[in-house]
Amino acid sequence: MRKLFLPMALAVAAQTFAAGNLSPGQVDFCRIIYGCKLAYPGRGFCPDAKTLGPSPFVFDNTRCEEAHLLQSRGVGPANPQFGYPLYRFLGMEYRVIYEITDTIQVSRERLEYLLEDLPLSAKLVSHYQGQPYTAQYVDAARTYFQGTKGKHLRGEARLISGSYSEKHLFYFGSGTADVAFWSLKGPALMDFVYWPVPGKPHTVGYKMKILVFPGNSVINKIMNLGVFRKIVFNKIREVLNDITETAHKLNASGGADIQSSPAWTPAEKKKVADFFKLP
């Protein structure tokens, strides 16, 4: 079904272009293709660049960075699953970047084990931190998931590029977050790279870059406020700290409390036992 998305979108686009009626999403998508000189997704999908009118911003190296990087990794505008929604948002006028570089006190092998099984990770964090985390996969390939943290953070995301062998992962999705006085909803792109810290066998360094796309100038101003950015950074660190503390508590207990608990299934108990076989 997803493979039919781009051909269907092409047909719809051709009709709207012929009628001279471009949607805001089509304008955003086509502008970034022309502005960043990306591979053209198909004949008839975008009108002549002049038809789009002047862009409200400059497509410089910074603005085109993610588009060029993802296209080089095989996730270009013509991608049948992610092409249009991803590049439509990369072409939006407003965007906010949150970037964090830090360390997590867990080995690379154990971190990857937790990343590969998000429902297990969510249940472990809920168990040890008393925080209501949930996660579930939506597809058989386990690349598309939905998750929540209590009532104030929920969303969905897909792994669109990257692998554990290169220690670099890209997720694209959307979410809703209640932050202080604001409730915001929208798409986001996360670029997550990590590495074992030399001389520290149970420490992983990481750099997380999150791009969010406010829908208008008002939300853009809010999300760039110093107080708002500080709150967002704290929320992100809370999640990462919960993961780190969970790893500590799980290691300290040896998983004995889980193995003796009726709240965990035999399959989940085996997964926890396998976790301890990792360095």
N, C-alpha and C positions, 0 to 999 in steps of 0.2 A: 504493500500500500504506500509506504513512504517513497519508494522508487518512482511512483507515479506523480509525486508532488511537483517536481520541477517541470515536466512536460505539461501538466495541467496549468501551472502558473504561467508558463510561456504562452499558452493559448489565451488565457485571461488577459495577460499583459498586452498581447497583440491587439486584442479587441479594444481595450481601454485606450491604448495609444492611438489607434485608428480614430477613436471617438474624441481624442484630444482631452481626455479626462484622466490625469495621473493621480493616483492615491499618494498620500504623504510617504507611505512605506516604499512605494516604487521609486519615488524621487530620492529618498535616502539611499536605497540600494543602488540605483544607477549612478548617483553622484560619486559614491566611493569607488565604483568600478572605473569611472573616468578619472576621478581625482587621484587615485593611487595607482592608476595604470595596471589594473588587474586583468587576468585572463577573462575574456568575454564569455558569458555563460551560454549564449545561444542567439541565433539570428532572430531579430524581432522582439527580443526581451526588453531592450532599452531603446528609447528614441535617440535622436541626435542630441549630443551634449548641450547644444544651444537651447534646445527645447526645455531643459531642466531649469534654466535661469541661473543667475549667479549664486554661488554657495555662500552661506553666512559665515563660513570659517575657511581657513587655509588647509589644504591637504599636504602638510609637510611630513617629514620623517617620523615625528612623534605621533601624529594623527594616523599615519599609515602603518605603524610598526606592527600591530597585531594582525592586520589584514595581510601584509606581506609574509609574516612569519607563518600564519596558518595556511596560506596558499602554498608556501614552500613545503609544508608538511602534508599536502594532499587534501586539505580541507578548504577548497576554494569556493567561489560563488556558485559554481555549477554542481557542487555536492548535492546529491538527491535528498539527503536527510537534513543537512544543516545549512546549506548554501544561502537560501533566501532569508530565513529568520536571523541567521548570524550576521550576515553582511548588511542587512537592513538596519540592524541595531548599531553595528560599527559605523554606519554612515549617518547616524543621528547627530543633530547639532550639539546636544548637551551630553556630557559624560563626566563622571567623577572617578578618580583612581584612589584606591586604598592599598597601601603596600606595607608589608610587615616582614622583617627578617629577624629570625630568632633561632632558638634550639629547643628540641624536645628530648626529654630524658628517657629514651627508648632506643633499642637497636634498630637498624634499618630493616632487618628481617621481620621483627615483630611489628614494626610500623606498617610494612607492606601487607602483612597478614591481616591486620585490622582494616586497612584500606580496601582489601579484596573482599571483605565480608562486613559490609556496613550494618546490616541488621544485628549481627553478633556484637559489633562494636557499640551500637546504640544501647543494646541491652546491658552490656558490661558497664557502660558509663552510668546508666540509670541505677544499676545495682550498687555500685560503689560510691557514686556521688550524690545519690538521692535526687537526681535531676531527671525529669520526664522526657527522655530522648526516644524517638522512634525512627526507624528507617526500613524501607522495603524496596525491593527491586520490582520494576515494572516490565522488564523484558527478560527473555531467556538468556541473553548474552551477559546479563548483569552489568550493563553499562549505563542504564537509565534507572534512577532511583528517586524516591520521594522521601522526605524526612521532616521531622518537627523537633523543636525544643520548647516544650511547654505550650502555652497559648500565644506566645509572642514572636515565634520564629518558625516559619514553615516554607517549604519550597520543593522544587524538583530540579534535577540536573542530569546531564548526559556527559559521559566521557567522550569527547570528540577527537582527541588526539593524545599521543604520548603512551608511555609504557613504564613498567617498573624497572626494566633493564636499563633504560636511559635516565631513570629517576626524574622524570618530567611528565606532568599530567596537565591536561587542559579540560576544564568543565564548562559547559554552557547551559544555562537554565534560567529559571525565574523564581521569585520568592516574595514573601510578604513579611515585613518586620515591623514590629511595634517598638519604636525607639523613643523613650521619654514621652514627649507630647505628640509625636508624629507616628502615623501608620502609613508605611510606604510599600508600594508594590511595583515590581518591574523586573526586567531581564538583567542578567549579569554574566560576566565571563571571568573565570578564575584560571590564572597561570600559576601552577604550583611546582616548584623545583626543590629537591632536597638532596642531601649528601651526608655520608658518614663523617663525623668530626674526627680528624686524625688524633690518635692517642687517647680517644675516649670511646671504647667499644660499645657503650650503651647510650650514645648521644648522637642525635641527628640534627644537622642544621637545615634550615629551610628558608625559602623566600616565597611569599605568597603575594601575588598581585591580583587585585580584584577590580574589575571595571564594571561600573553600574551606569545605567543610561536613564537619567531623569527625563520625563516626558515633556517638561516645559521649563521656562526660565525660573519660575517661582520655586519649584522643587529643586532645581539645580542650585539656587542660592542657599536653600536650607541645607542641602547635603554638603555644601562647601563651607558652612559655618564651622568655626573652630570648635565650638562646644559640641556640635553634632558629630564632627569627625572624631573627637575624643571619645564620645559615647560609643560610636561604631567600633573603634579600635578596641575599646574595653570589652565589647560584646564578642568580638572575634577572639580575643585573648582568653575570655572566659571558657569558650568552647575548647580551645587548645589546651588550656590548663586542666580542664576536666579530663581530657584524653590522657594527659601526662600523669595526673593524680591517679587515674584509673589503672594505668600501667604499673605504677608504684604499688598500689594496694593489691592488685592482682598478683604481682610478683611476691609481695610479702606474705600473702595467704597461701600461695602455691596452688590456688584454685580449690582448696579443700572445702571451703564454704559452699562453692558452687556444686561440687561433686555430691555433696550431701543434701542439696536443696531440691525439693520436689517442684520448684518453680522453673527448673531447667530440664529440657528434654535430653534423652540419651545422646541424640545427635549433637546438641549444643555442648554437652559435657565432653564429648569426644573432641570437639573443636577447641575447647579450652585446654584439654590435655595436650593436644597437638601444638598449641601455642607455646607450651613450656619445653617442647623439644627443639625450639628455635634458639639460636644463640642470643 
